[in-house]
Amino acid sequence: MSSSSFTHNKFYVPIIVVSTMVVACAGGSFYQDFDLTWGDKHAKIFNGGQLLSLSLDKVSGSVFKSKKEYLFGRIDMQLKLVSGNSAGTVTSYYV
C-alpha cells in the first residue's frame, strides 16, 4: 500500500519488518509535525526533518505519531526487503 487516507485521528505507525523504511515528510518538518514514540534508536532524520529512515531488526520496530489531527493525508514509503526468501516479511500500517 503506497498511500492511505485517514480522518480525525492521530495516527501511529508501528512497522514490523526486517528492512529499512523511508518516509518523506511534505509540508513542514518531521520535528514540527511528528514525535518518535518508540524505537528511536532505529530512526534517523535527514534533510532538516524532511526525510525519516527507520531501520529494523528481528526483535524491534518503531512508532511515530502526529502532533495534530488531520482530515486527510498521504503516506509514501519505500521498503527494502531482506535478500533471498523474504516471504515471511510482514509490514503493517496502523492508521
mmCIF file as gemmi writes it, N, C-alpha and C atoms, coordinates in Angstrom:
data_model
loop_
_atom_site.group_PDB
_atom_site.id
_atom_site.type_symbol
_atom_site.label_atom_id
_atom_site.label_alt_id
_atom_site.label_comp_id
_atom_site.label_asym_id
_atom_site.label_entity_id
_atom_site.label_seq_id
_atom_site.pdbx_PDB_ins_code
_atom_site.Cartn_x
_atom_site.Cartn_y
_atom_site.Cartn_z
_atom_site.occupancy
_atom_site.B_iso_or_equiv
_atom_site.pdbx_formal_charge
_atom_site.auth_seq_id
_atom_site.auth_asym_id
_atom_site.pdbx_PDB_model_num
ATOM 1 N N . MET Axp A 1 ? 0.86 -1.159 0 1 0 ? 1 A 1
ATOM 2 C CA . MET Axp A 1 ? 0 0 0 1 0 ? 1 A 1
ATOM 3 C C . MET Axp A 1 ? 0.904 1.218 0 1 0 ? 1 A 1
ATOM 4 N N . SER Axp A 2 ? 0.789 2.073 -1.023 1 0 ? 2 A 1
ATOM 5 C CA . SER Axp A 2 ? 1.678 3.214 -1.103 1 0 ? 2 A 1
ATOM 6 C C . SER Axp A 2 ? 1.083 4.478 -0.532 1 0 ? 2 A 1
ATOM 7 N N . SER Axp A 3 ? -0.232 4.543 -0.366 1 0 ? 3 A 1
ATOM 8 C CA . SER Axp A 3 ? -0.821 5.73 0.242 1 0 ? 3 A 1
ATOM 9 C C . SER Axp A 3 ? -2.058 5.354 1.028 1 0 ? 3 A 1
ATOM 10 N N . SER Axp A 4 ? -2.423 6.244 1.961 1 0 ? 4 A 1
ATOM 11 C CA . SER Axp A 4 ? -3.56 5.949 2.818 1 0 ? 4 A 1
ATOM 12 C C . SER Axp A 4 ? -4.21 7.249 3.246 1 0 ? 4 A 1
ATOM 13 N N . SER Axp A 5 ? -5.555 7.261 3.379 1 0 ? 5 A 1
ATOM 14 C CA . SER Axp A 5 ? -6.269 8.427 3.887 1 0 ? 5 A 1
ATOM 15 C C . SER Axp A 5 ? -6.731 8.127 5.295 1 0 ? 5 A 1
ATOM 16 N N . PHE Axp A 6 ? -6.826 9.155 6.112 1 0 ? 6 A 1
ATOM 17 C CA . PHE Axp A 6 ? -7.269 8.957 7.478 1 0 ? 6 A 1
ATOM 18 C C . PHE Axp A 6 ? -8.085 10.171 7.909 1 0 ? 6 A 1
ATOM 19 N N . THR Axp A 7 ? -9.037 9.98 8.838 1 0 ? 7 A 1
ATOM 20 C CA . THR Axp A 7 ? -9.921 11.061 9.252 1 0 ? 7 A 1
ATOM 21 C C . THR Axp A 7 ? -9.907 11.237 10.756 1 0 ? 7 A 1
ATOM 22 N N . HIS Axp A 8 ? -9.663 12.461 11.187 1 0 ? 8 A 1
ATOM 23 C CA . HIS Axp A 8 ? -9.755 12.917 12.578 1 0 ? 8 A 1
ATOM 24 C C . HIS Axp A 8 ? -9.109 11.996 13.616 1 0 ? 8 A 1
ATOM 25 N N . ASN Axp A 9 ? -8.054 11.373 13.323 1 0 ? 9 A 1
ATOM 26 C CA . ASN Axp A 9 ? -7.357 10.55 14.313 1 0 ? 9 A 1
ATOM 27 C C . ASN Axp A 9 ? -5.881 10.874 14.274 1 0 ? 9 A 1
ATOM 28 N N . LYS Axp A 10 ? -5.271 10.877 15.435 1 0 ? 10 A 1
ATOM 29 C CA . LYS Axp A 10 ? -3.819 10.884 15.451 1 0 ? 10 A 1
ATOM 30 C C . LYS Axp A 10 ? -3.419 9.5 14.978 1 0 ? 10 A 1
ATOM 31 N N . PHE Axp A 11 ? -2.361 9.4 14.22 1 0 ? 11 A 1
ATOM 32 C CA . PHE Axp A 11 ? -2.024 8.086 13.707 1 0 ? 11 A 1
ATOM 33 C C . PHE Axp A 11 ? -0.706 7.589 14.271 1 0 ? 11 A 1
ATOM 34 N N . TYR Axp A 12 ? -0.66 6.303 14.42 1 0 ? 12 A 1
ATOM 35 C CA . TYR Axp A 12 ? 0.506 5.59 14.905 1 0 ? 12 A 1
ATOM 36 C C . TYR Axp A 12 ? 0.921 4.622 13.808 1 0 ? 12 A 1
ATOM 37 N N . VAL Axp A 13 ? 2.193 4.51 13.582 1 0 ? 13 A 1
ATOM 38 C CA . VAL Axp A 13 ? 2.65 3.639 12.52 1 0 ? 13 A 1
ATOM 39 C C . VAL Axp A 13 ? 3.7 2.675 13.068 1 0 ? 13 A 1
ATOM 40 N N . PRO Axp A 14 ? 3.281 1.581 13.688 1 0 ? 14 A 1
ATOM 41 C CA . PRO Axp A 14 ? 4.274 0.565 14.056 1 0 ? 14 A 1
ATOM 42 C C . PRO Axp A 14 ? 4.588 -0.281 12.832 1 0 ? 14 A 1
ATOM 43 N N . ILE Axp A 15 ? 5.801 -0.601 12.65 1 0 ? 15 A 1
ATOM 44 C CA . ILE Axp A 15 ? 6.21 -1.337 11.469 1 0 ? 15 A 1
ATOM 45 C C . ILE Axp A 15 ? 6.963 -2.58 11.902 1 0 ? 15 A 1
ATOM 46 N N . ILE Axp A 16 ? 6.515 -3.712 11.408 1 0 ? 16 A 1
ATOM 47 C CA . ILE Axp A 16 ? 7.123 -4.985 11.761 1 0 ? 16 A 1
ATOM 48 C C . ILE Axp A 16 ? 7.702 -5.556 10.484 1 0 ? 16 A 1
ATOM 49 N N . VAL Axp A 17 ? 8.976 -5.312 10.241 1 0 ? 17 A 1
ATOM 50 C CA . VAL Axp A 17 ? 9.617 -5.762 9.007 1 0 ? 17 A 1
ATOM 51 C C . VAL Axp A 17 ? 11.123 -5.734 9.226 1 0 ? 17 A 1
ATOM 52 N N . VAL Axp A 18 ? 11.836 -6.613 8.592 1 0 ? 18 A 1
ATOM 53 C CA . VAL Axp A 18 ? 13.284 -6.648 8.722 1 0 ? 18 A 1
ATOM 54 C C . VAL Axp A 18 ? 13.846 -5.942 7.493 1 0 ? 18 A 1
ATOM 55 N N . SER Axp A 19 ? 13.849 -4.632 7.511 1 0 ? 19 A 1
ATOM 56 C CA . SER Axp A 19 ? 14.31 -3.831 6.38 1 0 ? 19 A 1
ATOM 57 C C . SER Axp A 19 ? 14.42 -2.387 6.795 1 0 ? 19 A 1
ATOM 58 N N . THR Axp A 20 ? 14.446 -1.493 5.834 1 0 ? 20 A 1
ATOM 59 C CA . THR Axp A 20 ? 14.511 -0.064 6.094 1 0 ? 20 A 1
ATOM 60 C C . THR Axp A 20 ? 13.338 0.617 5.433 1 0 ? 20 A 1
ATOM 61 N N . MET Axp A 21 ? 12.674 1.5 6.175 1 0 ? 21 A 1
ATOM 62 C CA . MET Axp A 21 ? 11.555 2.255 5.625 1 0 ? 21 A 1
ATOM 63 C C . MET Axp A 21 ? 11.956 3.713 5.549 1 0 ? 21 A 1
ATOM 64 N N . VAL Axp A 22 ? 11.594 4.347 4.47 1 0 ? 22 A 1
ATOM 65 C CA . VAL Axp A 22 ? 11.886 5.757 4.301 1 0 ? 22 A 1
ATOM 66 C C . VAL Axp A 22 ? 10.577 6.497 4.099 1 0 ? 22 A 1
ATOM 67 N N . VAL Axp A 23 ? 10.361 7.526 4.886 1 0 ? 23 A 1
ATOM 68 C CA . VAL Axp A 23 ? 9.14 8.318 4.786 1 0 ? 23 A 1
ATOM 69 C C . VAL Axp A 23 ? 9.53 9.76 4.504 1 0 ? 23 A 1
ATOM 70 N N . ALA Axp A 24 ? 8.986 10.331 3.461 1 0 ? 24 A 1
ATOM 71 C CA . ALA Axp A 24 ? 9.225 11.742 3.155 1 0 ? 24 A 1
ATOM 72 C C . ALA Axp A 24 ? 8.119 12.569 3.781 1 0 ? 24 A 1
ATOM 73 N N . CYS Axp A 25 ? 8.491 13.621 4.441 1 0 ? 25 A 1
ATOM 74 C CA . CYS Axp A 25 ? 7.528 14.464 5.143 1 0 ? 25 A 1
ATOM 75 C C . CYS Axp A 25 ? 7.324 15.74 4.339 1 0 ? 25 A 1
ATOM 76 N N . ALA Axp A 26 ? 6.201 15.837 3.63 1 0 ? 26 A 1
ATOM 77 C CA . ALA Axp A 26 ? 5.914 17.013 2.81 1 0 ? 26 A 1
ATOM 78 C C . ALA Axp A 26 ? 5.311 18.106 3.677 1 0 ? 26 A 1
ATOM 79 N N . GLY Axp A 27 ? 5.541 19.332 3.321 1 0 ? 27 A 1
ATOM 80 C CA . GLY Axp A 27 ? 4.994 20.435 4.104 1 0 ? 27 A 1
ATOM 81 C C . GLY Axp A 27 ? 6.019 20.927 5.101 1 0 ? 27 A 1
ATOM 82 N N . GLY Axp A 28 ? 5.749 20.79 6.381 1 0 ? 28 A 1
ATOM 83 C CA . GLY Axp A 28 ? 6.655 21.227 7.435 1 0 ? 28 A 1
ATOM 84 C C . GLY Axp A 28 ? 7.821 20.276 7.586 1 0 ? 28 A 1
ATOM 85 N N . SER Axp A 29 ? 8.331 20.175 8.784 1 0 ? 29 A 1
ATOM 86 C CA . SER Axp A 29 ? 9.412 19.232 9.031 1 0 ? 29 A 1
ATOM 87 C C . SER Axp A 29 ? 8.933 18.153 9.997 1 0 ? 29 A 1
ATOM 88 N N . PHE Axp A 30 ? 9.639 17.058 10.014 1 0 ? 30 A 1
ATOM 89 C CA . PHE Axp A 30 ? 9.293 15.95 10.896 1 0 ? 30 A 1
ATOM 90 C C . PHE Axp A 30 ? 9.305 16.409 12.346 1 0 ? 30 A 1
ATOM 91 N N . TYR Axp A 31 ? 10.271 17.24 12.701 1 0 ? 31 A 1
ATOM 92 C CA . TYR Axp A 31 ? 10.385 17.727 14.077 1 0 ? 31 A 1
ATOM 93 C C . TYR Axp A 31 ? 9.152 18.523 14.504 1 0 ? 31 A 1
ATOM 94 N N . GLN Axp A 32 ? 8.549 19.277 13.585 1 0 ? 32 A 1
ATOM 95 C CA . GLN Axp A 32 ? 7.385 20.096 13.903 1 0 ? 32 A 1
ATOM 96 C C . GLN Axp A 32 ? 6.099 19.286 13.972 1 0 ? 32 A 1
ATOM 97 N N . ASP Axp A 33 ? 5.968 18.269 13.114 1 0 ? 33 A 1
ATOM 98 C CA . ASP Axp A 33 ? 4.685 17.602 12.912 1 0 ? 33 A 1
ATOM 99 C C . ASP Axp A 33 ? 4.546 16.232 13.568 1 0 ? 33 A 1
ATOM 100 N N . PHE Axp A 34 ? 5.658 15.594 13.965 1 0 ? 34 A 1
ATOM 101 C CA . PHE Axp A 34 ? 5.608 14.219 14.456 1 0 ? 34 A 1
ATOM 102 C C . PHE Axp A 34 ? 6.5 14.024 15.67 1 0 ? 34 A 1
ATOM 103 N N . ASP Axp A 35 ? 6.208 12.993 16.455 1 0 ? 35 A 1
ATOM 104 C CA . ASP Axp A 35 ? 7.042 12.556 17.572 1 0 ? 35 A 1
ATOM 105 C C . ASP Axp A 35 ? 7.413 11.099 17.369 1 0 ? 35 A 1
ATOM 106 N N . LEU Axp A 36 ? 8.676 10.753 17.644 1 0 ? 36 A 1
ATOM 107 C CA . LEU Axp A 36 ? 9.078 9.35 17.71 1 0 ? 36 A 1
ATOM 108 C C . LEU Axp A 36 ? 8.682 8.861 19.093 1 0 ? 36 A 1
ATOM 109 N N . THR Axp A 37 ? 7.789 7.884 19.163 1 0 ? 37 A 1
ATOM 110 C CA . THR Axp A 37 ? 7.292 7.446 20.461 1 0 ? 37 A 1
ATOM 111 C C . THR Axp A 37 ? 7.924 6.146 20.94 1 0 ? 37 A 1
ATOM 112 N N . TRP Axp A 38 ? 8.507 5.377 20.031 1 0 ? 38 A 1
ATOM 113 C CA . TRP Axp A 38 ? 9.122 4.109 20.419 1 0 ? 38 A 1
ATOM 114 C C . TRP Axp A 38 ? 10.108 3.694 19.344 1 0 ? 38 A 1
ATOM 115 N N . GLY Axp A 39 ? 11.225 3.118 19.745 1 0 ? 39 A 1
ATOM 116 C CA . GLY Axp A 39 ? 12.216 2.628 18.791 1 0 ? 39 A 1
ATOM 117 C C . GLY Axp A 39 ? 13.073 3.727 18.196 1 0 ? 39 A 1
ATOM 118 N N . ASP Axp A 40 ? 13.319 4.784 18.967 1 0 ? 40 A 1
ATOM 119 C CA . ASP Axp A 40 ? 14.07 5.909 18.421 1 0 ? 40 A 1
ATOM 120 C C . ASP Axp A 40 ? 15.522 5.578 18.091 1 0 ? 40 A 1
ATOM 121 N N . LYS Axp A 41 ? 16.054 4.479 18.629 1 0 ? 41 A 1
ATOM 122 C CA . LYS Axp A 41 ? 17.41 4.057 18.273 1 0 ? 41 A 1
ATOM 123 C C . LYS Axp A 41 ? 17.472 3.594 16.822 1 0 ? 41 A 1
ATOM 124 N N . HIS Axp A 42 ? 16.321 3.242 16.263 1 0 ? 42 A 1
ATOM 125 C CA . HIS Axp A 42 ? 16.249 2.755 14.891 1 0 ? 42 A 1
ATOM 126 C C . HIS Axp A 42 ? 15.784 3.832 13.914 1 0 ? 42 A 1
ATOM 127 N N . ALA Axp A 43 ? 15.749 5.083 14.342 1 0 ? 43 A 1
ATOM 128 C CA . ALA Axp A 43 ? 15.261 6.173 13.49 1 0 ? 43 A 1
ATOM 129 C C . ALA Axp A 43 ? 16.369 7.187 13.219 1 0 ? 43 A 1
ATOM 130 N N . LYS Axp A 44 ? 16.446 7.631 11.973 1 0 ? 44 A 1
ATOM 131 C CA . LYS Axp A 44 ? 17.358 8.705 11.588 1 0 ? 44 A 1
ATOM 132 C C . LYS Axp A 44 ? 16.559 9.715 10.781 1 0 ? 44 A 1
ATOM 133 N N . ILE Axp A 45 ? 16.767 10.986 11.078 1 0 ? 45 A 1
ATOM 134 C CA . ILE Axp A 45 ? 16.061 12.058 10.382 1 0 ? 45 A 1
ATOM 135 C C . ILE Axp A 45 ? 17.086 12.831 9.559 1 0 ? 45 A 1
ATOM 136 N N . PHE Axp A 46 ? 16.776 13.026 8.265 1 0 ? 46 A 1
ATOM 137 C CA . PHE Axp A 46 ? 17.686 13.676 7.328 1 0 ? 46 A 1
ATOM 138 C C . PHE Axp A 46 ? 17.037 14.922 6.72 1 0 ? 46 A 1
ATOM 139 N N . ASN Axp A 47 ? 17.837 15.703 6.011 1 0 ? 47 A 1
ATOM 140 C CA . ASN Axp A 47 ? 17.382 16.863 5.234 1 0 ? 47 A 1
ATOM 141 C C . ASN Axp A 47 ? 16.556 17.833 6.07 1 0 ? 47 A 1
ATOM 142 N N . GLY Axp A 48 ? 17.023 18.157 7.258 1 0 ? 48 A 1
ATOM 143 C CA . GLY Axp A 48 ? 16.339 19.128 8.1 1 0 ? 48 A 1
ATOM 144 C C . GLY Axp A 48 ? 14.941 18.719 8.507 1 0 ? 48 A 1
ATOM 145 N N . GLY Axp A 49 ? 14.705 17.417 8.654 1 0 ? 49 A 1
ATOM 146 C CA . GLY Axp A 49 ? 13.394 16.934 9.073 1 0 ? 49 A 1
ATOM 147 C C . GLY Axp A 49 ? 12.471 16.574 7.934 1 0 ? 49 A 1
ATOM 148 N N . GLN Axp A 50 ? 12.974 16.531 6.7 1 0 ? 50 A 1
ATOM 149 C CA . GLN Axp A 50 ? 12.141 16.2 5.544 1 0 ? 50 A 1
ATOM 150 C C . GLN Axp A 50 ? 12.123 14.709 5.235 1 0 ? 50 A 1
ATOM 151 N N . LEU Axp A 51 ? 13.05 13.935 5.779 1 0 ? 51 A 1
ATOM 152 C CA . LEU Axp A 51 ? 13.16 12.514 5.456 1 0 ? 51 A 1
ATOM 153 C C . LEU Axp A 51 ? 13.407 11.713 6.725 1 0 ? 51 A 1
ATOM 154 N N . LEU Axp A 52 ? 12.654 10.641 6.908 1 0 ? 52 A 1
ATOM 155 C CA . LEU Axp A 52 ? 12.789 9.755 8.064 1 0 ? 52 A 1
ATOM 156 C C . LEU Axp A 52 ? 13.163 8.37 7.574 1 0 ? 52 A 1
ATOM 157 N N . SER Axp A 53 ? 14.188 7.784 8.147 1 0 ? 53 A 1
ATOM 158 C CA . SER Axp A 53 ? 14.599 6.422 7.825 1 0 ? 53 A 1
ATOM 159 C C . SER Axp A 53 ? 14.497 5.58 9.089 1 0 ? 53 A 1
ATOM 160 N N . LEU Axp A 54 ? 13.742 4.482 9.02 1 0 ? 54 A 1
ATOM 161 C CA . LEU Axp A 54 ? 13.588 3.566 10.148 1 0 ? 54 A 1
ATOM 162 C C . LEU Axp A 54 ? 14.254 2.251 9.79 1 0 ? 54 A 1
ATOM 163 N N . SER Axp A 55 ? 15.275 1.865 10.527 1 0 ? 55 A 1
ATOM 164 C CA . SER Axp A 55 ? 15.91 0.565 10.309 1 0 ? 55 A 1
ATOM 165 C C . SER Axp A 55 ? 15.444 -0.371 11.411 1 0 ? 55 A 1
ATOM 166 N N . LEU Axp A 56 ? 15.103 -1.572 11.022 1 0 ? 56 A 1
ATOM 167 C CA . LEU Axp A 56 ? 14.502 -2.515 11.961 1 0 ? 56 A 1
ATOM 168 C C . LEU Axp A 56 ? 15.283 -3.811 11.989 1 0 ? 56 A 1
ATOM 169 N N . ASP Axp A 57 ? 15.136 -4.56 13.073 1 0 ? 57 A 1
ATOM 170 C CA . ASP Axp A 57 ? 15.776 -5.863 13.178 1 0 ? 57 A 1
ATOM 171 C C . ASP Axp A 57 ? 14.73 -6.914 13.535 1 0 ? 57 A 1
ATOM 172 N N . LYS Axp A 58 ? 15.174 -8.106 13.882 1 0 ? 58 A 1
ATOM 173 C CA . LYS Axp A 58 ? 14.251 -9.225 14.136 1 0 ? 58 A 1
ATOM 174 C C . LYS Axp A 58 ? 13.355 -9.013 15.353 1 0 ? 58 A 1
ATOM 175 N N . VAL Axp A 59 ? 13.773 -8.197 16.294 1 0 ? 59 A 1
ATOM 176 C CA . VAL Axp A 59 ? 13.015 -8.069 17.542 1 0 ? 59 A 1
ATOM 177 C C . VAL Axp A 59 ? 12.485 -6.668 17.819 1 0 ? 59 A 1
ATOM 178 N N . SER Axp A 60 ? 12.745 -5.73 16.939 1 0 ? 60 A 1
ATOM 179 C CA . SER Axp A 60 ? 12.37 -4.356 17.242 1 0 ? 60 A 1
ATOM 180 C C . SER Axp A 60 ? 11.62 -3.698 16.101 1 0 ? 60 A 1
ATOM 181 N N . GLY Axp A 61 ? 10.794 -2.748 16.445 1 0 ? 61 A 1
ATOM 182 C CA . GLY Axp A 61 ? 10.072 -1.933 15.476 1 0 ? 61 A 1
ATOM 183 C C . GLY Axp A 61 ? 10.185 -0.478 15.886 1 0 ? 61 A 1
ATOM 184 N N . SER Axp A 62 ? 9.414 0.368 15.246 1 0 ? 62 A 1
ATOM 185 C CA . SER Axp A 62 ? 9.418 1.792 15.556 1 0 ? 62 A 1
ATOM 186 C C . SER Axp A 62 ? 8.014 2.343 15.442 1 0 ? 62 A 1
ATOM 187 N N . VAL Axp A 63 ? 7.759 3.417 16.176 1 0 ? 63 A 1
ATOM 188 C CA . VAL Axp A 63 ? 6.45 4.067 16.134 1 0 ? 63 A 1
ATOM 189 C C . VAL Axp A 63 ? 6.675 5.573 16.093 1 0 ? 63 A 1
ATOM 190 N N . PHE Axp A 64 ? 5.953 6.248 15.216 1 0 ? 64 A 1
ATOM 191 C CA . PHE Axp A 64 ? 5.886 7.696 15.294 1 0 ? 64 A 1
ATOM 192 C C . PHE Axp A 64 ? 4.434 8.108 15.194 1 0 ? 64 A 1
ATOM 193 N N . LYS Axp A 65 ? 4.111 9.287 15.749 1 0 ? 65 A 1
ATOM 194 C CA . LYS Axp A 65 ? 2.724 9.75 15.725 1 0 ? 65 A 1
ATOM 195 C C . LYS Axp A 65 ? 2.687 11.232 15.399 1 0 ? 65 A 1
ATOM 196 N N . SER Axp A 66 ? 1.565 11.648 14.848 1 0 ? 66 A 1
ATOM 197 C CA . SER Axp A 66 ? 1.391 13.056 14.504 1 0 ? 66 A 1
ATOM 198 C C . SER Axp A 66 ? 1.088 13.861 15.763 1 0 ? 66 A 1
ATOM 199 N N . LYS Axp A 67 ? 1.478 15.117 15.756 1 0 ? 67 A 1
ATOM 200 C CA . LYS Axp A 67 ? 1.178 16.013 16.866 1 0 ? 67 A 1
ATOM 201 C C . LYS Axp A 67 ? -0.192 16.657 16.701 1 0 ? 67 A 1
ATOM 202 N N . LYS Axp A 68 ? -0.74 16.616 15.485 1 0 ? 68 A 1
ATOM 203 C CA . LYS Axp A 68 ? -2.028 17.232 15.183 1 0 ? 68 A 1
ATOM 204 C C . LYS Axp A 68 ? -2.996 16.18 14.667 1 0 ? 68 A 1
ATOM 205 N N . GLU Axp A 69 ? -4.27 16.56 14.606 1 0 ? 69 A 1
ATOM 206 C CA . GLU Axp A 69 ? -5.276 15.725 13.959 1 0 ? 69 A 1
ATOM 207 C C . GLU Axp A 69 ? -5.422 16.192 12.52 1 0 ? 69 A 1
ATOM 208 N N . TYR Axp A 70 ? -5.659 15.248 11.611 1 0 ? 70 A 1
ATOM 209 C CA . TYR Axp A 70 ? -5.763 15.565 10.192 1 0 ? 70 A 1
ATOM 210 C C . TYR Axp A 70 ? -7.062 15.02 9.625 1 0 ? 70 A 1
ATOM 211 N N . LEU Axp A 71 ? -7.639 15.73 8.673 1 0 ? 71 A 1
ATOM 212 C CA . LEU Axp A 71 ? -8.84 15.288 7.979 1 0 ? 71 A 1
ATOM 213 C C . LEU Axp A 71 ? -8.482 14.295 6.878 1 0 ? 71 A 1
ATOM 214 N N . PHE Axp A 72 ? -7.343 14.487 6.231 1 0 ? 72 A 1
ATOM 215 C CA . PHE Axp A 72 ? -6.888 13.586 5.179 1 0 ? 72 A 1
ATOM 216 C C . PHE Axp A 72 ? -5.373 13.678 5.098 1 0 ? 72 A 1
ATOM 217 N N . GLY Axp A 73 ? -4.767 12.77 4.367 1 0 ? 73 A 1
ATOM 218 C CA . GLY Axp A 73 ? -3.322 12.787 4.236 1 0 ? 73 A 1
ATOM 219 C C . GLY Axp A 73 ? -2.829 11.718 3.297 1 0 ? 73 A 1
ATOM 220 N N . ARG Axp A 74 ? -1.532 11.687 3.108 1 0 ? 74 A 1
ATOM 221 C CA . ARG Axp A 74 ? -0.894 10.709 2.232 1 0 ? 74 A 1
ATOM 222 C C . ARG Axp A 74 ? 0.413 10.266 2.878 1 0 ? 74 A 1
ATOM 223 N N . ILE Axp A 75 ? 0.667 8.987 2.814 1 0 ? 75 A 1
ATOM 224 C CA . ILE Axp A 75 ? 1.91 8.42 3.325 1 0 ? 75 A 1
ATOM 225 C C . ILE Axp A 75 ? 2.532 7.619 2.2 1 0 ? 75 A 1
ATOM 226 N N . ASP Axp A 76 ? 3.78 7.893 1.875 1 0 ? 76 A 1
ATOM 227 C CA . ASP Axp A 76 ? 4.53 7.127 0.878 1 0 ? 76 A 1
ATOM 228 C C . ASP Axp A 76 ? 5.674 6.429 1.59 1 0 ? 76 A 1
ATOM 229 N N . MET Axp A 77 ? 5.953 5.212 1.181 1 0 ? 77 A 1
ATOM 230 C CA . MET Axp A 77 ? 7.098 4.533 1.77 1 0 ? 77 A 1
ATOM 231 C C . MET Axp A 77 ? 7.761 3.633 0.753 1 0 ? 77 A 1
ATOM 232 N N . GLN Axp A 78 ? 9.045 3.433 0.949 1 0 ? 78 A 1
ATOM 233 C CA . GLN Axp A 78 ? 9.827 2.516 0.142 1 0 ? 78 A 1
ATOM 234 C C . GLN Axp A 78 ? 10.402 1.482 1.095 1 0 ? 78 A 1
ATOM 235 N N . LEU Axp A 79 ? 10.296 0.215 0.737 1 0 ? 79 A 1
ATOM 236 C CA . LEU Axp A 79 ? 10.814 -0.864 1.57 1 0 ? 79 A 1
ATOM 237 C C . LEU Axp A 79 ? 11.918 -1.595 0.839 1 0 ? 79 A 1
ATOM 238 N N . LYS Axp A 80 ? 12.939 -1.938 1.551 1 0 ? 80 A 1
ATOM 239 C CA . LYS Axp A 80 ? 13.985 -2.789 1.008 1 0 ? 80 A 1
ATOM 240 C C . LYS Axp A 80 ? 13.896 -4.106 1.767 1 0 ? 80 A 1
ATOM 241 N N . LEU Axp A 81 ? 13.479 -5.154 1.08 1 0 ? 81 A 1
ATOM 242 C CA . LEU Axp A 81 ? 13.333 -6.46 1.722 1 0 ? 81 A 1
ATOM 243 C C . LEU Axp A 81 ? 14.688 -7.124 1.901 1 0 ? 81 A 1
ATOM 244 N N . VAL Axp A 82 ? 14.75 -8.066 2.811 1 0 ? 82 A 1
ATOM 245 C CA . VAL Axp A 82 ? 15.976 -8.825 3.023 1 0 ? 82 A 1
ATOM 246 C C . VAL Axp A 82 ? 16.264 -9.641 1.776 1 0 ? 82 A 1
ATOM 247 N N . SER Axp A 83 ? 17.52 -9.893 1.517 1 0 ? 83 A 1
ATOM 248 C CA . SER Axp A 83 ? 17.879 -10.668 0.331 1 0 ? 83 A 1
ATOM 249 C C . SER Axp A 83 ? 17.469 -12.126 0.498 1 0 ? 83 A 1
ATOM 250 N N . GLY Axp A 84 ? 17.28 -12.792 -0.61 1 0 ? 84 A 1
ATOM 251 C CA . GLY Axp A 84 ? 16.863 -14.193 -0.574 1 0 ? 84 A 1
ATOM 252 C C . GLY Axp A 84 ? 15.365 -14.317 -0.439 1 0 ? 84 A 1
ATOM 253 N N . ASN Axp A 85 ? 14.919 -15.273 0.338 1 0 ? 85 A 1
ATOM 254 C CA . ASN Axp A 85 ? 13.498 -15.539 0.508 1 0 ? 85 A 1
ATOM 255 C C . ASN Axp A 85 ? 12.936 -14.608 1.583 1 0 ? 85 A 1
ATOM 256 N N . SER Axp A 86 ? 12.17 -13.614 1.17 1 0 ? 86 A 1
ATOM 257 C CA . SER Axp A 86 ? 11.58 -12.665 2.118 1 0 ? 86 A 1
ATOM 258 C C . SER Axp A 86 ? 10.08 -12.896 2.259 1 0 ? 86 A 1
ATOM 259 N N . ALA Axp A 87 ? 9.634 -14.13 2.014 1 0 ? 87 A 1
ATOM 260 C CA . ALA Axp A 87 ? 8.202 -14.448 2.05 1 0 ? 87 A 1
ATOM 261 C C . ALA Axp A 87 ? 7.598 -14.246 3.436 1 0 ? 87 A 1
ATOM 262 N N . GLY Axp A 88 ? 8.369 -14.319 4.493 1 0 ? 88 A 1
ATOM 263 C CA . GLY Axp A 88 ? 7.838 -14.169 5.843 1 0 ? 88 A 1
ATOM 264 C C . GLY Axp A 88 ? 7.834 -12.737 6.35 1 0 ? 88 A 1
ATOM 265 N N . THR Axp A 89 ? 8.216 -11.784 5.517 1 0 ? 89 A 1
ATOM 266 C CA . THR Axp A 89 ? 8.259 -10.384 5.927 1 0 ? 89 A 1
ATOM 267 C C . THR Axp A 89 ? 6.846 -9.836 6.067 1 0 ? 89 A 1
ATOM 268 N N . VAL Axp A 90 ? 6.572 -9.205 7.202 1 0 ? 90 A 1
ATOM 269 C CA . VAL Axp A 90 ? 5.247 -8.636 7.468 1 0 ? 90 A 1
ATOM 270 C C . VAL Axp A 90 ? 5.404 -7.131 7.654 1 0 ? 90 A 1
ATOM 271 N N . THR Axp A 91 ? 4.631 -6.374 6.916 1 0 ? 91 A 1
ATOM 272 C CA . THR Axp A 91 ? 4.63 -4.922 7.032 1 0 ? 91 A 1
ATOM 273 C C . THR Axp A 91 ? 3.255 -4.482 7.478 1 0 ? 91 A 1
ATOM 274 N N . SER Axp A 92 ? 3.185 -3.587 8.439 1 0 ? 92 A 1
ATOM 275 C CA . SER Axp A 92 ? 1.881 -3.149 8.946 1 0 ? 92 A 1
ATOM 276 C C . SER Axp A 92 ? 1.8 -1.637 8.991 1 0 ? 92 A 1
ATOM 277 N N . TYR Axp A 93 ? 0.689 -1.121 8.516 1 0 ? 93 A 1
ATOM 278 C CA . TYR Axp A 93 ? 0.313 0.287 8.661 1 0 ? 93 A 1
ATOM 279 C C . TYR Axp A 93 ? -0.874 0.302 9.598 1 0 ? 93 A 1
ATOM 280 N N . TYR Axp A 94 ? -0.816 1.006 10.689 1 0 ? 94 A 1
ATOM 281 C CA . TYR Axp A 94 ? -1.98 1.17 11.553 1 0 ? 94 A 1
ATOM 282 C C . TYR Axp A 94 ? -2.353 2.639 11.539 1 0 ? 94 A 1
ATOM 283 N N . VAL Axp A 95 ? -3.506 2.935 11.019 1 0 ? 95 A 1
ATOM 284 C CA . VAL Axp A 95 ? -3.954 4.318 10.903 1 0 ? 95 A 1
ATOM 285 C C . VAL Axp A 95 ? -5.209 4.494 11.718 1 0 ? 95 A 1
